[in-house]
Amino acid sequence: MMIGRDAGRAFALAIALGMMGGAHAMADATPDATRDVAAPDSVLVGAIRWDAWTAWDKYKAFLQDPQWRYRLPFYAEVRDDGSVEIRGDRPEVMGRELAYAHAAGIDYWAWCWYDPEHEDASEHHMNDCLEIYRTHPDRGLVNYCVIGPGYWATRHWDRTVDRLVAMFAEPNYQKVLGDRPLFYYFSSQDAVPHFGSVEAARAAIDALRAKTVAAGLGTPYIVGLCFWPDQGAQAAKDCGFDAIGSYCNPPGAENRELAYSELAALNRWFWGVCRDTGMQVVPPVNAGWDPRPRRALPDVNDDGNWCVGPEPEELGRHVADAVAWVRANRDACEPGTALIYAWNEFDEGGWICPTSSEGTARLDAIRAALDALDRDPRGTPTDDD
């Protein structure tokens, strides 16, 4: 059950639960291109989507244990026999997610995109929610881009390029710096090994750029996601990426609990070190990190650290800190965006999607923090930035 605490939450709930017709009208009336970076202090806020909550049963098993059920998304169902069903692959769920994200000020979702020719997509349904989104009547409420491509997609790069360019051309695909499609390259340090050489990797990225331009778009703005800034900077130089960032920042491997403030400090350290490489930066924002539910698998040997989940206001402040950091470091942040980990990584501990335990508290706090920052566009980055 979702409990409203204030007007912001009531607004989000009203949109998501009872006003989808109005949201649809808003989507039709609002051009997608308005969510590019226009004013110098304008910053896009993105959130990663990893959509394993489909007909594939593997990941929902991690949240069956009652101790983890506080993480269940608003659309999960606990059956009479006590088992949990988590199916986000329904248009009505997508409509509510779109309304929630829009009300909170999320500009775009960065979707983990799986090679359609690989079993992760063809048999494990990992792209199903993305495909529902791409045809949903309210998709204009929140733009999208993709995170990819993964090893298998590099095995038939010509077809991968065609698929990417087709998405880039969609009106609600997120563009930056005018008409440049935003594309996140996952695990960028693996690009050269996957393609076989620096020369082959650079040629592959050049081919993606050329085909995108031939389709009448700007050259893609490619952000290499990495876990170590020096590796990310080298991959960007080798492959010709435009910027570096990270999918998330896991906090060490001592098998101990950390405060959320320590995770936020790790994010801020990462932002600064990335900037100091001389590369352009998209700062990552961890909404949490606690993958202990995955230890239920017999083949998982994980002794990594985990973090206490953030209080909603704490998370809101951290998102606002990232936006303020982009504004304060605009010379190093030309795409003008920050990326939240994540919308729906429930089993890894990173989510802002409404849940059965918190309702919209995290999104409400993000909205409030962004509104407060807009009232003081200078922002207040923390001292250790």
N, C-alpha and C positions, 0 to 999 in steps of 0.2 A: 504494500500500500504506500502511495506517495503522499507525503504530508506537506502542505504549503506553509511556509514560514513568513513570507513577506510578499510585497507587491510584485517583485521581480519574479519570484517563483510562481505566483498566481498567473502572471502574464505568460510564462513559458508553458505552464500546464494548460491554460485556456487555449493556446494555439494548438498544442499537440493533441489534446483530448477532444476538443469540440469545435475547432474553427478551421478545419482543413480546407473547406471551400474558400475561405478568405485567404489562406496561405497560397492556394492554387492561383487565385486571382492576382496576388502579389507577385508570384513567380512569373506569370505571363506579362505583367506590366513593367517589371524591372529588368532592364537589359543586363545580361551577364557581364558585359564588359565594364560595368561601373565598378567592379571589384578589382580593378587593377590599381597600381600605385600611381596616384596623380599628384597629390600634395606632398611636399617634402617630409611632413611628419606622419604621412599615411603608412601604416604597417599592416600587412595581411597576416591573419592568424590562421594557420592550418592545423589539422589534426590527422594523425595516421589512422587508417582503418585496416584491420587484419580480420577478415571475415571467415572464420572457421565455424561459425555458429549456424550450420546448415544441416543437410541430411547426413553429412559425415559425422559419425558418433565419437570420433577419437577425442576431441578436445573437451566436449561437454562432460566427459567422464571425470575430468580433473575437478569439476565443481560439484560432484555428487556428494562428497563428504560434507556433512552439516557444518563443519567449522569454516568452510569456504563459501557458504551460500549467501553470505552478506554481499558477495560480489555479483550475484545474479542480475542480469539486466532486466529492465522493466518488462520485457516481453517473454521472460522465462516462465515456465509453468511447472509447479510441483504437483505431480500426479497423486492419485489416491494411494498408490502403492509406495509412495515416498520417493520415487525416482524423479529426476529433473529432465525436462525437455527445454532446449534452447534453440529456437528456430528464428533467426533473423531474416531468413530468405523469403519474406512475404511482403508484398507491396504495401499493406497497411502498416507494417512495422517501419518500413522505409519512410513512409509519409510522416510518421511521428518523429523519427530520428531527424529528418530534414527540418521539421518545425522546431524541435528542441535546439539543434545546432544553430539555426538561423537566429533564434531569439537570444542565444548566448553570445552572438558576435563571431561565430566561427565562419570564416570566409570560404574555406575550401577543405575538402577531405583529400588526403594523399593516400591513395588506395594501393595496397600491396597487390600487384598484378602478377598472375601466374601464367606461364606459357600455356596457351590453349591446347597445344599439342602434347602436353605432359599430363600424367595421371593426376597431378595435384589439381588441375582444372577439370580435366575430362571425367575423372572418376570421383575425386574428392571434393568437388563443388566449390573450390576456393574463389572462383570468380562469379559465383551465382549472384551474390548481393550486388556486386558492381553492375552486372547486367540488368538487374532490377532497377537500380538507380538510373542507369543511362536511358531508360524508357519511361521513367516515372514522371507524371505530369507536374510534380512540384520540384523537379530537380534544379530549377533555376534559383531556388532559395539558397543553395550551397553549391559552389563550383567544385570541380574535382581535378586532380592530376593523378599520375601513377608513379609508383615505386617499382622498379624492375632493373634488369630483365631476368636475372637468374641464369645459371649455366646453360640449361637446356635451350633457352631462347637464343643463345649465341650460336647454337649448332645449325640453325636455319635463319641466319640474320636477315636475309632479304625479306622473308615473310614476316619476321618480327618488326622490321622497319615499316612495312606496309600497315601492320596492325596499329603500331604506335601513331603513325601519321594520321590514320583514320580517326583515332581518338583526339589527337591534337587539334583537328579541324572542327570538332564539335564546339558550338557556341559557348557552352558552359565549361569547357576545359580551361583551367586556370592559365592565364597569360600574365607575364610580368614585363616591365620595361616596354610597354606598348603591346606588341603582338607576338611576344616570344613564349611559346608553350613551356611551362615549368615541368621538368622531368627529373625525378630523383633516381640516381643510379645506386642500387643497394650493394653494400659490401664492395665499395669501389676498388679496394686494394686487390680484389680478385679479377678485375677486368682484364688486365694483361695476361695472367695465367689462363683465363678462360678463352681468350682469343688466340693465344699462343705466342704473341710477341708484342712489343711496344708498337711496332709498325702496323701490325694487323689490327690492334685495338684502335689506334688512331684512325686507320682507314675505315673501320666500322663506324666510329662516331662521325667521321666526316660524311659517310654515306647517309647516315640518319639526318644530319644537318642539310645535306643537299636535297634529299627527297622532301623534307619539310618545306624548304624554301620553294621548291618547284611546285608545291601544292598551294602556294600563295600566302604562306605564313612566314613569320619571322623565324630566324634560326632558333632551335630549342635552347632554353636556359637550363643547363644540366648541372645538377648538384650531386657531387659524389659523396655518398654517405659512408662514414668510416667510424671506427672505434678509437683510433689514435690519430691525432692531428697530423703528425709527420707523415704517416702512411697515406692519409687522405690527400695531403698536399702533393706528394710524389705521384700518386695515381692521377690527380688532376692535371699535373704537368705532362705526364706520359700520354694521357688519353685526350687531353684538350677539354676537360670539364671546365665549367665557368666558376664554380664555387665548391665549398666543402661544408659538411654538416654531419649529423649522426642520427641514426634511427633512434637510439637511446644511449644513456650512459650507465651501464651496470656498475655498481659500486664495490668492486673488489671481491676477493674469494677467501675470506677468513671464517666463513660460516657463522656470521654473527649479525645481530640486529643493529640497524642504524636509525637515527632520527631522520625524518624527512628533510629537516634543515641541512643535514649533511649531504643528502642527494642533490638538493638545490644548489649547494655550494660547489659540488662536483660539476653540475651543469655550467655554472658561471666560470669556473676554472677552464672548462673546455672551450667556452666562447672566446675567452681571452687568448688561449694558446692558439686556437685556430686563426684568430685575427693576426697574431704575431708571426704566422707563417707567411704573411703577405697575400694570402688568398682571400677572395670574397667568402662571406660566411652566412649560413642560415643557422641561427642558434637553436639547438634542441631544448625542449622543456619536458622533463620527466614528470608525468602526473603520478608517478609512483614506481616502485620496483619491488616485487615480491613473488618470484616464480615457484615458491614452495609447493603449490598444488601439483606441479609437474613431477615432483619426486615420487608420486604414487606409481609412476611407470617403473617396471622392474629394470629397464635398461638405462635409467637416468641416474647418473652419479654426479649430483650437483652439490657442491659445498660452498657455493657462492653466498655473498651477503644478501640481506634483504632489508627493506626499509619499512618503518611504520607508515601507514597510509597518512596522507596529509589531511589536516583539517581543511574544510572548503576554503576558508578565508586565506589560509596559508598558500594553498594552490593558486588562488586568484592573484595573490600578490606576486607569486613567482612568474605567472604568465605576464602580468603587467611589467615586471622587471625585465623580461625578455624583450617586450615591445619597446620599453624605454631604452634598453641597451642598443637595439637596432637604430633608434632615433639618434642616440648619442654617438654612434659609430657608423654613420651612414656611408662614409667613404669606403668602409669595409663590408657594407651590407647593401649592395646596389639593388638586389631584387626586392628588398624591403619586406621581408617575411620572417616569421618564426614558426617552428614546427613542434606541435605538442605530441608527445608519446603518452597516451594514444587515446583514440576514441573508445576502443573496445578490446584492448588486450587484458581481458578480465583475469585469465589464468596466470599471466605474468605480473599482474599488479599495477598495470598502467591503464587507467580509464577515466573518461569524463562523461561517458554516456550515462544517462539516468539508471539507477539500480533500484532493486526492491527495498534496500535498506536505507539509502540516502535520498531517494527521489532525485530531484534536479539540483541538489545543494551545490555540487561542484560547478555546474554550469551557471547557476545563479551567482556564485562567487566570482567566476571569471567575468561575467557580464558587469557586475558591480565594479570590479577592479579596472576593467577597460574603460567604463564610463568615468570613473574617477580620474584615470590617466588622461582622458580626452579633455577633462576640465582643466588639466595642467599639462599641456602637450610637451613640456620640457622633460617630464618624467623624472624619476629619482632612482637611477641605477644604484645598486648597493655598493658599499665601499670596496669590496674585494673584486669588483669587475675590472 
